[in-house]
Amino acid sequence: MENIRGIVLMVASMAGFALEDMFVKSMADGLPVSQILILLGFAGALIFGTWAKLRGERLLPPEIRHPLMILRNVGEMIGTVMFVNAIVLIPLATASAILQATPLAVALGAALFMGAEVGWRRWLAILVGFAGVLMVVRPGLAGFEPASLLAVGAVFCLAARDLATRAAPAHLSSPVLSCWGFAAAGVAGLVLVPVSGAPHWPTPDHWLMLGGALGCGVAAYYAITLAMRVGDVAVVTPFRYARLIFAVIIGMLVFGERPDLWTLIGSAVIIGSGLYTLMREQMRRRAAQRALAAMTS
């Protein structure tokens, strides 16, 4: 029963993130990207910072200045800037499809920089998954959109963020980490002001969309955190790919997008490779647990 609850929460979270992307893409018609990042970033930091303080936590513990935590915030900053610009400039489904390669990039980074054991099957799955990304991006071919490379860059930056998060001290809570992650996005918006355009006062519609984006983003974050705590991670995690389904539906209904065949095939390859990688990781973990149990029995 807990796994079912975790799955429902994970799917709801992915729907929330897709809706947040929809609001951001809609706002970009009238607001500079820098201003969107400033408003959402600092408002999100205020919400999570208040949450952390209500829990009696410090917002600036000594560990937050550790190089890995600085790397996490830099990855969040650059990755967010790249992905927000990607969803503004290219179809929502295309950007979301490329983003689904993030777990593959995390597995690659864990193998290269954290000494994680990766067998030939998982290496092959990672390579196949990135081949799926090439199907979506199609560099040098008809239909190639240079802005799609922003989504590719976001994948690697957000993977660096996730790897640094894994290495974070266990006592650093999710609200504290999220407060700094949102703040990093706000700082990135400030840095972008000279190239993105001068901020101006939002219209009432913009304020509504900002509220929608912030509400969906915060609710989605809370749901994904709860999902990973109440359900078996191996059961719940694959449902992260539901975000692409929601993105395709929103893209078609709201923005009149029609994903082409190569985008759909590439998306299927990316998701299939990611699911296989998760499955192999779970099998390896269970084998290690059995071996440890046999040694201690």
Secondary structure as UniProt FT lines:
FT   HELIX           2..27
FT   TURN            28..30
FT   HELIX           33..54
FT   TURN            55..56
FT   HELIX           62..65
FT   HELIX           67..89
FT   HELIX           92..99
FT   TURN            100..101
FT   HELIX           102..113
FT   HELIX           120..137
FT   TURN            139..140
FT   TURN            142..143
FT   TURN            146..147
FT   HELIX           148..166
FT   TURN            170..171
FT   HELIX           174..196
FT   HELIX           204..230
FT   HELIX           233..236
FT   HELIX           237..241
FT   HELIX           242..255
FT   HELIX           261..296
//
